[in-house]
Amino acid sequence: MFRPLELFIGLRYTRAKRRNHFISFISLISMLGLALGVAALITVISVMNGFEKELRERILGMTAHATIRGDGGRLDNWRQVAELAAQHPRVIGYAPYIQAEGMLSHGQQVQASLIRGILPSQEPQVSDVGNKMLFGSLQDLRPGEFGIILGKDLARMLDVMRGDRITLIVPQANVTPVGIMPRLKRFTVVGVFEAGMYEYDSALAFMHIEDAQRLFRMPGEVSGIRLKLDDMFQSMQVVRDLIAQLSGDYWVSDWTRQHANFFRAVQIEKTTMFVILTLIVAVAAFNLVSTLVMVVVDKEADIAILRTLGASPGSIMQVFMVQGGLIGVIGTLLGAVGGVALATHIETIVPAIENMLGTQFLSAEVYYISELPSDMKWHDVFTVSGIALGLCLLATLYPAWRASRIQPAEALRYE
């Protein structure tokens, strides 16, 4: 049975005395190492959560939770299919689209682009592009006027502004008496958006769906329908339900399949970093072994006296487990507080360091996300703290067991 005596003696042993300053210094180093490892693990996990959240929000802000496509990339009865899909209780919005590739040119600049024909009145139901406009709006896309909205980096590379005329070259060709000629069409830039992901900002362009139907020779047809759900994490179940409801040759997919590589890579990196930093916490925790072994050697005479006074081996074990556990608790609490503080302020600390050093850690041309996001979850904080405390308690077992095996007669022979 655990008694206050063991707690009292264990707390006394943690306080420095004149002859064991070195042991107390080693205990302090072990405590600080544990705190640093816990803080680093909480911060890194929070940053990885932030990356995953930002990727999901930015990707799904430009794409849909689920997509229904026709066989061969053409869907002629899209209104009937959309109305049938809208009957599902999880579907809260839908919009048709046409998607193709082309080349945009302006002056001497030529850039490959992903062309997406949209219906401006319905596009806000499935994407946030309308809220990401730097200038112009989706309503500026009017049928027959052949207006186009470009990503920020695409507009920069083409060196165009609002009102400039650009040429779109599509992969389809016209057969003329003088031979096969590429199909060209002049468009007017009516807006520029910034999605926050270089993949979209540097390659995506929007036009009205009727203009896209004329350009790509798809009269009355679309490439597919994009759906928005009330819970994107239920997309797989919704896709299965829609497959069972739709009769015909349709391809139904969700965002977890379309962007599986992104989220799988983030999850693998998150797991790897968790394992690596947990090993750092384990190293710091097992420093307690050497600390407590030195304490046991230093306190052999005290242990022998306690044994002669009637203390059981179990009581001796509890004394040193209290000492090691106290170091672990203090180190874990310091690390948890530091990790929470750092994780919640990382978005302001990193820009300050970048300004001070005059550099940018995450270039927008290299990384999908140019800022360092953070999404701290208390579940992760408690998990990391629990692992650290568990490792500390595990590290105290051997020194405490060794202390309980000390024989009073042997320890006091030369006293």
C-alpha positions as CSV (number, residue, x, y, z in Angstrom):
1,M,0.0,0.0,0.0
2,F,1.3,3.4,-0.9
3,R,1.9,5.6,2.2
4,P,2.8,9.3,2.6
5,L,6.2,8.3,4.0
6,E,7.4,7.1,0.6
7,L,6.1,10.3,-1.0
8,F,7.9,12.5,1.7
9,I,11.2,10.7,1.3
10,G,11.0,10.7,-2.5
11,L,10.4,14.5,-2.5
12,R,13.3,15.0,-0.1
13,Y,15.6,13.1,-2.4
14,T,14.8,15.3,-5.4
15,R,16.0,18.4,-3.5
16,A,19.7,19.3,-3.9
17,K,22.2,19.0,-1.1
18,R,25.8,20.1,-0.9
19,R,27.2,16.7,-1.7
20,N,24.9,15.8,-4.6
21,H,24.7,18.9,-6.8
22,F,25.9,17.0,-9.8
23,I,23.1,14.5,-9.5
24,S,20.6,17.3,-9.2
25,F,22.1,18.9,-12.3
26,I,21.7,15.7,-14.2
27,S,18.1,15.5,-13.0
28,L,17.5,19.1,-14.3
29,I,19.0,18.2,-17.7
30,S,16.8,15.1,-17.9
31,M,13.8,17.2,-17.1
32,L,14.6,19.9,-19.6
33,G,15.4,17.3,-22.3
34,L,12.0,15.7,-21.7
35,A,10.3,19.1,-21.8
36,L,12.0,19.9,-25.1
37,G,11.1,16.6,-26.7
38,V,7.4,16.9,-25.6
39,A,7.2,20.5,-26.8
40,A,8.8,19.6,-30.2
41,L,6.4,16.6,-30.7
42,I,3.3,18.6,-29.9
43,T,4.4,21.4,-32.2
44,V,5.3,19.1,-35.1
45,I,2.1,17.2,-34.8
46,S,0.1,20.4,-34.7
47,V,1.9,21.7,-37.8
48,M,1.3,18.4,-39.7
49,N,-2.4,18.7,-38.7
50,G,-2.4,22.2,-40.0
51,F,-0.9,21.1,-43.3
52,E,-3.5,18.4,-43.7
53,K,-6.3,20.8,-42.9
54,E,-5.0,23.5,-45.3
55,L,-4.5,21.0,-48.1
56,R,-8.0,19.7,-47.6
57,E,-9.6,23.1,-47.5
58,R,-7.7,24.5,-50.4
59,I,-8.1,21.5,-52.6
60,L,-11.8,21.2,-51.8
61,G,-12.3,24.9,-52.2
62,M,-11.5,24.5,-55.9
63,T,-12.8,21.0,-56.5
64,A,-15.9,19.1,-55.3
65,H,-16.6,16.5,-52.7
66,A,-18.0,14.1,-55.3
67,T,-18.1,14.1,-59.1
68,I,-20.4,12.4,-61.6
69,R,-19.0,12.0,-65.1
70,G,-20.4,10.6,-68.3
71,D,-18.9,7.8,-70.3
72,G,-16.2,9.2,-72.6
73,G,-16.1,12.5,-70.7
74,R,-19.5,13.6,-72.0
75,L,-22.8,13.9,-70.2
76,D,-25.9,15.0,-72.2
77,N,-28.7,14.5,-69.6
78,W,-26.9,16.3,-66.8
79,R,-30.0,18.1,-65.5
80,Q,-31.8,14.8,-64.9
81,V,-28.7,13.3,-63.3
82,A,-28.2,16.4,-61.1
83,E,-31.8,16.3,-59.9
84,L,-31.5,12.6,-59.0
85,A,-28.3,13.2,-57.1
86,A,-29.7,16.2,-55.3
87,Q,-32.4,14.0,-53.8
88,H,-29.7,12.3,-51.6
89,P,-29.9,13.8,-48.1
90,R,-26.2,14.5,-47.9
91,V,-26.0,16.5,-51.2
92,I,-26.5,20.2,-50.6
93,G,-25.3,21.6,-53.9
94,Y,-24.4,20.7,-57.5
95,A,-22.9,22.4,-60.6
96,P,-22.1,21.2,-64.1
97,Y,-18.7,21.7,-65.6
98,I,-16.6,21.2,-68.7
99,Q,-13.0,20.5,-68.3
100,A,-10.3,20.4,-71.0
101,E,-6.7,21.4,-71.7
102,G,-5.4,24.2,-73.8
103,M,-2.6,26.7,-74.5
104,L,-3.0,30.4,-73.5
105,S,-0.8,33.0,-75.3
106,H,-0.3,36.7,-75.0
107,G,2.4,38.4,-76.9
108,Q,5.5,36.2,-76.6
109,Q,4.2,34.3,-73.6
110,V,2.6,30.9,-73.9
111,Q,1.4,28.8,-71.0
112,A,-0.4,25.4,-70.7
113,S,-3.7,25.7,-68.9
114,L,-6.5,23.6,-67.5
115,I,-9.7,25.1,-68.9
116,R,-12.9,24.7,-66.8
117,G,-16.3,25.8,-68.1
118,I,-18.7,26.7,-65.3
119,L,-22.2,28.0,-64.8
120,P,-21.6,31.2,-62.7
121,S,-25.0,31.0,-61.0
122,Q,-24.4,27.5,-59.6
123,E,-20.6,27.3,-59.2
124,P,-20.7,28.9,-55.7
125,Q,-22.7,25.9,-54.5
126,V,-19.7,23.6,-54.9
127,S,-16.5,25.8,-54.7
128,D,-15.1,28.9,-53.1
129,V,-13.6,30.4,-56.1
130,G,-16.1,33.3,-56.0
131,N,-14.7,34.3,-52.6
132,K,-11.1,34.2,-53.8
133,M,-11.3,36.8,-56.6
134,L,-8.6,39.5,-56.6
135,F,-10.7,41.5,-59.0
136,G,-13.7,40.8,-61.1
137,S,-16.4,38.2,-60.3
138,L,-17.9,35.0,-61.6
139,Q,-20.9,37.0,-62.9
140,D,-18.6,38.7,-65.4
141,L,-18.6,35.5,-67.3
142,R,-21.5,36.0,-69.7
143,P,-22.4,33.6,-72.5
144,G,-21.3,34.7,-76.0
145,E,-18.8,37.4,-74.7
146,F,-16.0,34.9,-74.3
147,G,-14.6,36.2,-71.0
148,I,-12.0,34.3,-69.0
149,I,-10.9,34.3,-65.4
150,L,-7.2,33.3,-64.7
151,G,-5.3,32.2,-61.7
152,K,-3.0,34.9,-60.2
153,D,0.3,33.2,-61.2
154,L,-1.1,32.3,-64.6
155,A,-2.0,35.9,-65.2
156,R,1.4,37.0,-64.0
157,M,3.2,34.6,-66.3
158,L,1.2,35.8,-69.3
159,D,1.7,39.4,-68.2
160,V,-2.0,40.3,-68.5
161,M,-4.5,42.4,-66.5
162,R,-8.2,42.9,-66.6
163,G,-9.4,43.8,-70.0
164,D,-6.4,42.3,-71.9
165,R,-7.1,40.0,-74.8
166,I,-5.5,36.5,-74.9
167,T,-5.6,33.6,-77.3
168,L,-6.7,30.1,-76.4
169,I,-5.4,27.2,-78.5
170,V,-7.3,24.0,-78.0
171,P,-6.0,20.5,-79.0
172,Q,-8.8,20.0,-81.5
173,A,-8.1,21.0,-85.1
174,N,-10.0,22.4,-88.1
175,V,-9.7,20.9,-91.6
176,T,-9.3,23.6,-94.2
177,P,-8.4,23.7,-97.9
178,V,-4.9,24.6,-96.9
179,G,-4.6,21.8,-94.5
180,I,-5.2,21.1,-90.8
181,M,-5.2,24.2,-88.7
182,P,-5.3,24.5,-84.9
183,R,-8.4,26.0,-83.4
184,L,-7.9,29.4,-81.9
185,K,-10.2,31.7,-80.0
186,R,-9.7,35.2,-78.5
187,F,-10.8,35.8,-74.9
188,T,-11.0,38.8,-72.7
189,V,-9.6,38.6,-69.2
190,V,-12.5,39.6,-66.9
191,G,-11.0,38.5,-63.5
192,V,-8.2,37.0,-61.6
193,F,-8.4,34.7,-58.6
194,E,-6.0,33.4,-55.9
195,A,-6.7,30.0,-54.5
196,G,-3.6,29.9,-52.4
197,M,-2.3,26.8,-54.1
198,Y,0.3,27.2,-56.8
199,E,-1.1,24.2,-58.7
200,Y,-4.4,26.1,-59.3
201,D,-3.1,29.7,-59.4
202,S,-0.6,28.8,-62.1
203,A,-2.7,26.7,-64.5
204,L,-6.5,27.0,-63.9
205,A,-8.7,29.2,-66.0
206,F,-12.5,29.6,-65.9
207,M,-15.0,30.5,-68.7
208,H,-18.8,30.3,-69.1
209,I,-20.0,26.8,-69.7
210,E,-21.8,27.9,-73.0
211,D,-18.6,29.3,-74.4
212,A,-16.8,26.1,-73.5
213,Q,-19.5,24.1,-75.2
214,R,-19.0,26.0,-78.4
215,L,-15.3,26.0,-78.2
216,F,-14.9,22.2,-77.5
217,R,-17.9,21.2,-79.7
218,M,-20.1,19.9,-76.9
219,P,-23.5,21.3,-77.7
220,G,-25.9,20.7,-74.8
221,E,-23.3,18.4,-73.1
222,V,-21.0,18.8,-70.1
223,S,-18.1,16.8,-68.8
224,G,-19.8,16.0,-65.5
225,I,-21.5,17.3,-62.4
226,R,-19.7,18.4,-59.2
227,L,-21.5,17.8,-55.9
228,K,-21.1,19.4,-52.5
229,L,-22.0,17.4,-49.3
230,D,-22.9,18.5,-45.8
231,D,-20.2,16.2,-44.5
232,M,-17.2,15.6,-46.8
233,F,-16.0,12.7,-44.6
234,Q,-19.2,10.8,-45.7
235,S,-18.3,11.1,-49.4
236,M,-17.4,7.4,-49.8
237,Q,-20.8,6.3,-48.5
238,V,-22.6,8.9,-50.7
239,V,-20.7,7.7,-53.8
240,R,-21.8,4.1,-53.1
241,D,-25.4,5.3,-52.7
242,L,-25.3,7.2,-56.0
243,I,-23.8,4.3,-57.9
244,A,-26.7,2.2,-56.7
245,Q,-29.3,4.9,-57.7
246,L,-27.9,5.8,-61.1
247,S,-28.6,3.6,-64.1
248,G,-26.3,3.9,-67.0
249,D,-22.7,4.4,-67.8
250,Y,-21.5,6.9,-65.2
251,W,-18.3,7.4,-63.4
252,V,-18.8,8.5,-59.8
253,S,-15.8,9.4,-57.6
254,D,-15.1,11.4,-54.5
255,W,-12.3,13.7,-53.3
256,T,-10.6,10.9,-51.3
257,R,-9.9,9.1,-54.6
258,Q,-9.1,12.1,-56.7
259,H,-6.5,13.5,-54.2
260,A,-5.6,10.3,-52.4
261,N,-1.8,10.7,-52.9
262,F,-1.8,14.1,-51.2
263,F,-3.5,13.0,-48.1
264,R,-1.7,9.7,-47.9
265,A,1.6,11.4,-48.2
266,V,0.7,13.8,-45.4
267,Q,-0.5,11.0,-43.2
268,I,2.7,9.0,-43.8
269,E,4.8,12.0,-43.0
270,K,2.8,12.7,-39.9
271,T,3.2,9.2,-38.6
272,T,6.9,9.1,-39.4
273,M,7.5,12.4,-37.6
274,F,5.5,11.2,-34.6
275,V,7.7,8.0,-34.4
276,I,10.9,9.9,-34.7
277,L,10.1,12.5,-32.2
278,T,8.7,9.9,-29.8
279,L,12.2,8.3,-29.9
280,I,13.6,11.7,-28.8
281,V,11.1,11.8,-25.9
282,A,12.1,8.2,-25.1
283,V,15.8,9.1,-25.0
284,A,15.1,12.0,-22.6
285,A,12.9,9.8,-20.5
286,F,15.5,7.0,-20.2
287,N,18.1,9.5,-19.1
288,L,16.2,9.1,-15.8
289,V,17.7,5.6,-15.5
290,S,21.3,7.0,-15.2
291,T,20.1,9.7,-12.9
292,L,18.3,7.4,-10.5
293,V,21.1,4.8,-10.6
294,M,23.5,7.5,-9.3
295,V,20.9,8.5,-6.7
296,V,20.6,4.9,-5.5
297,V,24.4,4.5,-5.3
298,D,24.6,7.8,-3.4
299,K,21.8,6.8,-1.0
300,E,22.8,3.2,-0.2
301,A,23.4,4.0,3.4
302,D,20.1,5.8,3.8
303,I,18.3,2.8,2.1
304,A,20.0,0.4,4.5
305,I,18.9,2.4,7.5
306,L,15.4,2.6,6.2
307,R,15.4,-1.2,5.7
308,T,16.7,-1.7,9.3
309,L,13.9,0.5,10.5
310,G,11.3,-1.8,8.9
311,A,10.8,-0.4,5.4
312,S,9.9,-3.1,2.9
313,P,11.5,-3.6,-0.5
314,G,8.3,-2.3,-2.0
315,S,8.4,0.9,0.0
316,I,12.0,1.5,-1.2
317,M,10.9,1.0,-4.8
318,Q,8.0,3.5,-4.3
319,V,10.5,6.1,-2.9
320,F,12.6,6.1,-6.1
321,M,9.6,5.8,-8.4
322,V,8.2,8.9,-6.7
323,Q,11.5,10.7,-7.4
324,G,11.6,9.7,-11.1
325,G,7.9,10.2,-11.5
326,L,8.2,13.8,-10.2
327,I,10.9,14.6,-12.7
328,G,8.8,13.1,-15.4
329,V,5.6,15.0,-14.4
330,I,7.4,18.4,-14.2
331,G,9.2,17.8,-17.5
332,T,6.1,16.7,-19.2
333,L,4.0,19.6,-17.9
334,L,6.7,22.1,-19.0
335,G,6.9,20.5,-22.4
336,A,3.1,20.4,-22.8
337,V,2.8,24.1,-21.8
338,G,5.6,25.1,-24.1
339,G,4.3,23.0,-27.0
340,V,0.8,24.4,-26.7
341,A,2.1,27.9,-26.6
342,L,4.4,27.4,-29.6
343,A,1.8,25.5,-31.6
344,T,-0.9,28.2,-31.1
345,H,1.5,31.0,-32.1
346,I,3.5,29.3,-34.8
347,E,1.8,31.3,-37.5
348,T,3.1,34.5,-36.1
349,I,6.5,33.3,-34.9
350,V,7.6,31.9,-38.2
351,P,6.9,35.1,-40.2
352,A,8.8,37.1,-37.6
353,I,11.8,34.8,-38.0
354,E,11.5,35.0,-41.8
355,N,11.5,38.8,-41.6
356,M,14.5,38.8,-39.3
357,L,16.5,36.4,-41.5
358,G,15.2,38.0,-44.8
359,T,14.2,34.6,-46.3
360,Q,11.1,32.5,-46.9
361,F,11.1,29.0,-45.7
362,L,8.2,27.7,-47.9
363,S,8.4,29.2,-51.4
364,A,5.0,29.3,-53.2
365,E,6.7,28.0,-56.4
366,V,7.9,24.9,-54.6
367,Y,5.4,24.1,-52.0
368,Y,1.6,23.8,-52.2
369,I,1.3,25.9,-49.0
370,S,3.6,28.9,-48.6
371,E,2.7,29.5,-44.9
372,L,3.3,27.3,-41.9
373,P,-0.1,26.4,-40.5
374,S,-0.9,24.9,-37.2
375,D,-4.0,23.0,-36.0
376,M,-3.4,22.0,-32.3
377,K,-5.7,19.3,-31.0
378,W,-6.0,18.6,-27.3
379,H,-6.3,14.9,-28.1
380,D,-2.7,15.0,-29.5
381,V,-1.5,17.0,-26.4
382,F,-2.9,14.4,-24.0
383,T,-1.6,11.5,-26.1
384,V,1.9,12.9,-26.2
385,S,1.9,13.8,-22.5
386,G,0.6,10.3,-21.6
387,I,3.3,8.6,-23.7
388,A,6.0,10.8,-22.0
389,L,4.7,10.0,-18.5
390,G,4.5,6.3,-19.3
391,L,8.1,6.2,-20.6
392,C,9.3,8.1,-17.5
393,L,7.5,5.6,-15.1
394,L,9.0,2.7,-17.1
395,A,12.4,4.2,-16.8
396,T,12.2,4.3,-13.0
397,L,11.5,0.6,-12.6
398,Y,15.1,-0.7,-12.9
399,P,16.7,1.8,-10.5
400,A,13.9,1.4,-8.0
401,W,14.1,-2.4,-8.2
402,R,17.9,-2.2,-7.7
403,A,17.4,0.0,-4.7
404,S,15.0,-2.5,-3.2
405,R,17.6,-5.3,-3.6
406,I,20.2,-3.5,-1.4
407,Q,21.2,-5.6,1.6
408,P,21.5,-3.5,4.8
409,A,24.4,-5.4,6.2
410,E,26.5,-5.0,2.9
411,A,25.6,-1.3,2.6
412,L,26.6,-0.5,6.3
413,R,29.7,-2.7,6.5
414,Y,32.1,0.2,5.9
415,E,30.0,3.0,7.5
